[in-house]
């Protein structure tokens, strides 16, 4: 399955997106190929997506439609040829395929591009992170729609509306609902208890509005609540052993601490779960993440995979070069720190956590690694606990590690120098903790 890396945004412009899922027979197939007059392709969105789920074939047929007078000169897609195949356009000469890239140069009139997506994907042998069955779908939208660099007409650039995209689903027969981490669009035609299948895709941090994050659809069990300023949905396939209400109850006391620590939290949050053969772990994405049904909310060592992944999802901090320990160490530190602040563990238990992490990571001699391992992450978490103490001592408890985290959130991709600069800006001093031998170049 395509695992796109972050792509440069200097020449990327928004693509307005709509997805329509249809299994409605011959006429629907004809409309899928031709584009129906008066459809969303003719609306204010210059680009719409139509997606037809094919559970029996474990695939999806995707069609992109550009409305007349669209501003795009070319769309350059980074694809995974094993999973995204059979690209076709209304004008064959408008399509160029080279290796892992597909370049589409549409005409100025209404144009379309279609391709096929293989959905099932194994993260490890026998362990899936995307799957479609006769009853449900669980995957990331990142894998459904590949990243693209858009070339746009200079004369149209200023006229291009930078408003949100639209993601619209028509479910296969017998499927009852769909959930994403995006806000639902209003639908006055719905009856009481029904949920809209249309979502608003709006990511102000990126100019390419793709439907990223987890998507779950089909015969589902879902629990919903509003905690603080966030609407939370916890969803899994019907019959799953995933403890939806346990997760929602847990979040009712942890999420306010998350909001207080980082201030900026998503308006919508989706947590999805599944049993085997899904991968036994947690996988975060923008505004949503996956947790295997077998994973505990709090481990025996009093750290929480759930809170760890929430940190990644909310802050989106990631380490530059050999600084993966910063993102992973902070996530592990907050995985027990927020439990402590919420009253879930005592001060004595918190100290035991730090002692356990310190013992487990005692043989770590450097944090500088391309990929932070378990012991490296544990050692980094201990270091951040020490850094928090140092900040509190220097500021008479007026500032904490939260202030550092908020600064790093604005930068997203960070290294040791960024961390040192944030500390100095906050306290007016250089950190003794950040002079640890663990941080010396190797």
C-alpha positions as CSV (number, residue, x, y, z in Angstrom):
1,X,0.0,0.0,0.0
2,X,1.3,3.5,-0.8
3,X,3.0,5.0,2.2
4,X,3.6,8.6,0.8
5,X,6.4,10.7,2.3
6,X,5.9,14.3,3.0
7,X,6.1,16.2,-0.3
8,X,7.3,19.7,-0.9
9,X,4.5,22.3,-0.7
10,X,6.1,25.2,-2.5
11,X,4.3,24.4,-5.8
12,X,1.3,22.5,-4.4
13,X,-2.2,23.9,-4.6
14,X,-5.5,22.7,-3.2
15,X,-7.5,20.0,-5.0
16,X,-11.1,20.1,-4.0
17,X,-12.3,16.6,-3.3
18,X,-15.5,14.7,-3.3
19,X,-15.9,10.9,-3.0
20,X,-19.1,9.1,-4.1
21,X,-19.3,5.4,-3.5
22,X,-21.7,3.5,-5.7
23,X,-22.7,-0.1,-6.4
24,X,-26.0,0.7,-8.1
25,X,-25.8,-1.4,-11.3
26,X,-25.4,-0.6,-14.9
27,X,-26.7,3.0,-14.9
28,X,-24.5,3.9,-11.9
29,X,-21.5,2.4,-13.7
30,X,-22.4,4.5,-16.8
31,X,-22.6,7.7,-14.7
32,X,-19.4,6.8,-13.0
33,X,-17.6,6.7,-16.4
34,X,-19.3,9.7,-17.9
35,X,-20.0,12.0,-15.0
36,X,-23.6,13.0,-14.5
37,X,-24.8,16.5,-15.4
38,X,-25.4,18.7,-12.4
39,X,-23.3,16.4,-10.2
40,X,-20.7,17.6,-7.7
41,X,-18.2,17.9,-10.6
42,X,-20.2,20.9,-11.8
43,X,-20.3,22.5,-8.4
44,X,-17.9,25.1,-6.9
45,X,-15.2,22.4,-6.4
46,X,-12.8,22.3,-9.3
47,X,-11.9,18.7,-8.5
48,X,-14.2,16.0,-7.3
49,X,-13.5,12.3,-6.5
50,X,-15.9,9.5,-7.1
51,X,-15.0,6.2,-5.4
52,X,-16.8,2.9,-6.1
53,X,-16.0,0.3,-3.5
54,X,-15.8,-3.3,-4.8
55,X,-15.8,-5.6,-1.7
56,X,-15.9,-8.8,-3.8
57,X,-12.7,-7.7,-5.6
58,X,-11.1,-6.2,-2.6
59,X,-10.6,-3.0,-4.5
60,X,-11.9,0.5,-5.2
61,X,-12.4,2.3,-8.5
62,X,-11.5,5.9,-8.2
63,X,-12.4,8.7,-10.6
64,X,-11.3,12.3,-10.5
65,X,-13.4,14.8,-12.4
66,X,-12.2,18.3,-13.1
67,X,-15.0,20.8,-13.8
68,X,-15.0,23.1,-16.8
69,X,-12.6,26.1,-16.5
70,X,-10.6,24.4,-13.7
71,X,-7.3,26.1,-13.0
72,X,-5.0,23.0,-13.2
73,X,-2.4,22.7,-16.0
74,X,-1.0,19.4,-14.7
75,X,-1.3,17.1,-11.7
76,X,1.8,15.0,-10.9
77,X,0.9,12.0,-8.7
78,X,3.3,9.9,-6.6
79,X,1.8,6.4,-6.8
80,X,2.5,2.9,-5.7
81,X,2.3,0.8,-8.8
82,X,1.5,-2.4,-6.9
83,X,-1.7,-0.9,-5.4
84,X,-2.7,1.9,-7.7
85,X,-3.1,0.7,-11.3
86,X,-5.0,1.0,-14.6
87,X,-4.8,4.7,-15.0
88,X,-7.1,6.1,-17.7
89,X,-8.1,9.6,-18.9
90,X,-10.8,11.0,-21.1
91,X,-8.0,12.0,-23.4
92,X,-5.2,9.4,-23.7
93,X,-2.6,11.9,-24.8
94,X,-3.1,13.8,-21.5
95,X,-1.7,11.0,-19.5
96,X,2.0,10.2,-18.9
97,X,3.1,7.3,-16.7
98,X,6.8,7.0,-15.6
99,X,7.8,4.6,-12.9
100,X,6.1,5.7,-9.7
101,X,4.7,8.9,-11.1
102,X,1.6,9.6,-13.1
103,X,1.3,13.1,-14.7
104,X,-2.2,14.2,-15.9
105,X,-2.5,17.2,-18.2
106,X,-6.2,17.7,-18.4
107,X,-8.0,19.8,-21.1
108,X,-9.7,23.1,-20.1
109,X,-13.1,21.5,-20.4
110,X,-14.6,18.9,-18.0
111,X,-12.0,16.2,-17.8
112,X,-11.6,12.9,-15.8
113,X,-9.0,10.5,-14.6
114,X,-9.7,7.1,-13.3
115,X,-7.6,4.4,-11.6
116,X,-8.0,1.2,-9.5
117,X,-6.8,0.8,-5.9
118,X,-6.1,-2.5,-4.3
119,X,-7.2,-2.2,-0.6
120,X,-5.9,-5.1,1.4
121,X,-2.4,-4.5,2.7
122,X,-0.2,-6.5,5.2
123,X,2.0,-4.4,7.4
124,X,3.7,-7.6,8.5
125,X,3.1,-11.1,7.2
126,X,-0.4,-12.0,8.3
127,X,-1.0,-8.6,10.0
128,X,-3.1,-6.1,8.1
129,X,-3.3,-2.3,8.3
130,X,-6.0,-2.0,5.5
131,X,-8.8,-4.4,4.6
132,X,-12.1,-4.7,2.9
133,X,-14.6,-7.5,3.5
134,X,-18.2,-8.1,2.5
135,X,-19.3,-6.3,5.6
136,X,-16.8,-3.5,6.3
137,X,-13.9,-1.4,5.2
138,X,-11.0,-0.1,7.3
139,X,-8.1,1.8,5.7
140,X,-6.5,5.2,5.5
141,X,-7.6,7.8,3.0
142,X,-3.9,8.5,2.3
143,X,-3.8,5.1,0.5
144,X,-7.0,5.8,-1.5
145,X,-5.8,9.2,-2.9
146,X,-2.1,9.5,-3.7
147,X,-0.2,12.8,-3.0
148,X,0.1,15.1,-5.9
149,X,2.0,18.3,-7.0
150,X,-0.3,20.6,-8.9
151,X,0.8,23.0,-11.6
152,X,-1.7,25.8,-11.9
153,X,-2.2,28.7,-14.3
154,X,-0.7,31.9,-13.0
155,X,-3.7,33.8,-14.3
156,X,-6.0,31.6,-12.3
157,X,-3.9,31.3,-9.2
158,X,-5.4,34.3,-7.4
159,X,-8.9,33.2,-8.3
160,X,-8.6,29.7,-6.9
161,X,-10.8,29.4,-3.8
162,X,-8.9,27.9,-0.9
163,X,-12.0,26.6,0.8
164,X,-12.5,23.0,2.0
165,X,-12.9,19.9,0.0
166,X,-15.8,17.5,0.1
167,X,-15.7,13.8,0.7
168,X,-19.0,12.1,-0.1
169,X,-19.8,8.4,0.2
170,X,-22.6,6.2,-1.2
171,X,-22.4,3.0,0.8
172,X,-22.8,-0.5,-0.7
173,X,-26.1,-2.3,0.0
174,X,-26.4,-3.4,3.6
175,X,-23.7,-1.1,4.9
176,X,-25.1,1.1,7.6
177,X,-22.6,3.8,8.4
178,X,-19.2,5.4,7.7
179,X,-16.9,7.4,10.0
180,X,-13.8,9.5,9.3
181,X,-11.9,12.0,11.4
182,X,-13.4,14.9,9.4
183,X,-16.4,17.0,10.2
184,X,-19.7,15.8,8.7
185,X,-21.5,18.1,6.3
186,X,-25.1,18.9,7.2
187,X,-27.8,16.9,5.5
188,X,-31.4,18.0,6.2
189,X,-32.8,14.9,4.5
190,X,-31.6,12.6,7.2
191,X,-34.0,10.9,9.7
192,X,-33.5,10.9,13.4
193,X,-30.5,8.7,14.4
194,X,-29.0,8.8,10.9
195,X,-25.6,10.2,10.2
196,X,-24.5,12.0,7.1
197,X,-22.1,10.3,4.7
198,X,-20.6,13.5,3.5
199,X,-17.5,15.1,5.2
200,X,-15.7,18.4,4.9
201,X,-12.0,18.0,4.2
202,X,-10.2,21.1,5.5
203,X,-6.5,21.1,6.4
204,X,-5.2,24.6,6.7
205,X,-1.7,23.4,7.2
206,X,-1.5,21.9,3.7
207,X,-2.7,23.3,0.4
208,X,-3.5,19.9,-1.0
209,X,-6.8,18.8,0.7
210,X,-6.7,15.0,0.6
211,X,-9.0,12.8,2.7
212,X,-6.1,11.7,4.9
213,X,-6.6,9.7,8.1
214,X,-8.6,6.6,9.0
215,X,-11.8,5.6,7.2
216,X,-14.1,2.9,8.6
217,X,-17.4,1.9,6.8
218,X,-19.9,-0.9,6.8
219,X,-21.8,-2.7,9.5
220,X,-20.3,-1.0,12.5
221,X,-20.6,-0.4,16.2
222,X,-19.9,3.2,17.2
223,X,-19.9,5.3,20.4
224,X,-19.8,9.1,20.3
225,X,-19.4,11.9,22.8
226,X,-18.3,15.5,23.0
227,X,-15.3,16.1,25.3
228,X,-14.1,19.6,25.7
229,X,-14.1,21.2,22.3
230,X,-13.8,17.8,20.5
231,X,-16.4,15.4,19.1
232,X,-15.1,11.9,19.6
233,X,-16.2,8.8,17.8
234,X,-15.0,5.3,18.7
235,X,-15.8,2.7,16.0
236,X,-15.1,-0.9,15.1
237,X,-16.8,-3.5,12.9
238,X,-19.9,-5.0,14.4
239,X,-19.0,-8.1,16.5
240,X,-15.5,-6.9,17.3
241,X,-14.1,-7.4,20.8
242,X,-12.8,-3.8,20.7
243,X,-14.1,-2.1,23.9
244,X,-15.6,1.1,22.5
245,X,-17.2,2.4,25.6
246,X,-14.1,1.7,27.7
247,X,-12.1,3.8,25.3
248,X,-14.6,6.6,25.3
249,X,-14.8,6.6,29.1
250,X,-11.0,6.7,29.3
251,X,-10.9,9.7,27.0
252,X,-13.4,11.6,29.1
253,X,-10.8,12.1,31.8
254,X,-7.6,12.1,29.7
255,X,-8.7,14.3,26.8
256,X,-9.1,17.5,28.9
257,X,-5.5,17.1,30.0
258,X,-4.4,16.8,26.4
259,X,-6.3,20.0,25.6
260,X,-4.8,21.8,28.5
261,X,-1.3,20.7,27.6
262,X,-1.3,21.5,23.9
263,X,-4.1,24.0,23.6
264,X,-4.7,23.1,19.9
265,X,-6.7,19.9,19.4
266,X,-8.8,18.7,16.5
267,X,-12.5,19.5,16.3
268,X,-13.1,15.8,15.4
269,X,-11.4,12.7,16.6
270,X,-11.9,9.2,15.3
271,X,-10.5,6.1,17.0
272,X,-11.0,2.9,15.1
273,X,-10.3,-0.7,16.3
274,X,-10.3,-4.2,15.0
275,X,-9.3,-7.7,15.9
276,X,-7.0,-10.1,14.2
277,X,-5.8,-10.3,11.4
278,X,-5.1,-6.5,11.9
279,X,-1.7,-5.5,13.1
280,X,-1.4,-5.7,16.9
281,X,-0.5,-2.1,17.8
282,X,-1.5,1.5,17.4
283,X,-1.2,3.6,14.2
284,X,-1.8,7.4,14.3
285,X,-2.9,9.6,11.4
286,X,-4.2,13.1,11.1
287,X,-7.3,13.5,13.3
288,X,-7.7,9.7,13.8
289,X,-5.8,6.6,14.8
290,X,-6.1,2.8,14.9
291,X,-5.7,0.6,18.1
292,X,-5.9,-3.2,18.0
293,X,-8.7,-4.7,20.1
294,X,-6.1,-6.7,22.1
295,X,-4.1,-3.6,23.2
296,X,-4.7,-2.4,26.8
297,X,-5.6,1.2,27.4
298,X,-2.9,1.3,30.1
299,X,-0.1,-1.2,30.1
300,X,1.2,-3.0,33.2
301,X,4.1,-0.5,33.4
302,X,1.5,2.4,33.6
303,X,2.3,3.8,30.1
304,X,-0.5,4.1,27.6
305,X,-0.3,3.3,23.9
306,X,-3.5,5.2,23.4
307,X,-2.2,8.4,24.9
308,X,1.2,7.9,23.1
309,X,-0.6,7.9,19.8
310,X,-2.9,10.8,20.8
311,X,0.3,12.8,21.3
312,X,1.5,12.1,17.8
313,X,-1.9,12.9,16.3
314,X,-2.4,16.2,18.2
315,X,1.1,17.6,18.1
316,X,2.4,16.1,14.8
317,X,5.9,16.7,16.0
318,X,8.5,14.6,14.2
319,X,12.3,14.4,14.5
320,X,14.6,15.6,11.8
321,X,17.6,13.5,10.7
322,X,18.6,11.5,13.9
323,X,16.2,13.2,16.2
324,X,13.3,10.7,16.1
325,X,13.9,10.3,19.9
326,X,12.4,13.8,20.4
327,X,8.9,12.9,19.0
328,X,8.9,9.4,20.5
329,X,10.4,10.4,23.8
330,X,7.8,13.2,24.3
331,X,5.0,10.8,23.3
332,X,6.1,8.2,25.8
333,X,6.6,10.8,28.6
334,X,3.1,12.2,28.1
335,X,1.7,8.7,27.9
336,X,2.0,8.5,31.7
337,X,2.3,12.2,32.6
338,X,-1.2,13.0,31.4
339,X,-2.6,9.9,33.3
340,X,-0.9,11.4,36.4
341,X,-2.4,14.8,35.8
342,X,-5.8,13.3,35.3
343,X,-5.6,11.5,38.6
344,X,-5.3,8.1,36.9
345,X,-2.0,7.2,38.6
346,X,-0.5,8.5,41.9
347,X,2.8,10.4,42.3
348,X,4.3,7.2,43.7
349,X,3.2,5.2,40.6
350,X,4.6,8.0,38.3
351,X,8.0,7.7,40.0
352,X,7.9,3.9,39.6
353,X,7.2,4.4,35.9
354,X,10.3,6.6,35.6
355,X,12.4,4.0,37.5
356,X,11.2,1.2,35.3
357,X,11.9,3.2,32.1
358,X,15.4,4.1,33.4
359,X,16.3,0.5,34.2
360,X,15.0,-0.8,30.9
361,X,17.0,1.7,29.0
362,X,20.2,1.6,31.1
363,X,22.3,0.2,28.3
364,X,21.4,3.0,25.9
365,X,24.5,5.2,25.2
366,X,23.1,7.6,22.6
367,X,19.7,8.9,21.6
368,X,20.9,9.8,18.1
369,X,19.2,7.2,15.9
370,X,17.4,7.3,12.6
371,X,14.6,5.3,14.2
372,X,14.0,5.3,17.9
373,X,13.8,1.8,19.4
374,X,11.9,0.9,22.5
375,X,14.8,1.4,24.9
376,X,15.9,4.6,23.2
377,X,12.3,6.0,23.5
378,X,12.3,5.0,27.2
379,X,15.6,6.8,27.8
380,X,14.3,9.8,26.0
381,X,11.1,9.9,28.1
382,X,13.3,9.9,31.3
383,X,15.3,12.8,29.9
384,X,12.1,14.8,29.2
385,X,10.9,14.2,32.8
386,X,14.2,15.7,33.9
387,X,13.9,18.6,31.5
388,X,10.4,19.3,32.9
389,X,11.8,19.4,36.4
390,X,14.6,21.8,35.3
391,X,12.1,24.1,33.6
392,X,9.8,24.2,36.7
393,X,12.8,24.9,39.0
394,X,14.1,27.8,36.8
395,X,10.7,29.4,36.4
396,X,9.3,28.8,39.9
397,X,6.7,26.4,38.4
398,X,5.4,29.1,36.1
399,X,6.5,27.1,33.0
400,X,6.6,23.4,32.1
401,X,7.6,21.0,29.4
402,X,4.1,21.9,27.8
403,X,5.5,25.2,26.8
404,X,8.4,23.5,24.9
405,X,6.0,21.1,23.2
406,X,3.8,24.0,22.0
407,X,6.8,25.6,20.5
408,X,7.8,22.4,18.7
409,X,4.3,22.0,17.5
410,X,4.7,25.2,15.4
411,X,7.8,23.9,13.8
412,X,6.7,20.2,13.4
413,X,10.0,18.9,12.1
414,X,12.6,19.4,14.8
415,X,16.1,18.5,16.0
416,X,18.2,19.0,19.1
417,X,19.1,22.6,18.2
418,X,15.4,23.4,18.0
419,X,14.8,21.8,21.4
420,X,17.8,23.8,22.9
421,X,16.6,27.0,21.4
422,X,13.0,26.5,22.7
423,X,14.4,25.9,26.2
424,X,16.6,29.1,26.1
425,X,13.8,31.2,24.8
426,X,11.5,30.0,27.5
427,X,13.9,30.2,30.5
428,X,16.6,32.6,29.3
429,X,19.2,30.0,30.2
430,X,21.0,27.0,28.7
431,X,19.8,23.6,29.8
432,X,22.0,21.3,31.8
433,X,19.7,18.4,31.0
434,X,20.3,18.9,27.3
435,X,24.1,18.6,27.8
436,X,23.7,15.0,28.6
437,X,26.3,12.6,27.1
438,X,23.4,10.8,25.5
439,X,23.0,13.8,23.1
440,X,26.6,14.0,22.0
441,X,27.2,13.4,18.3
442,X,28.4,9.8,17.5
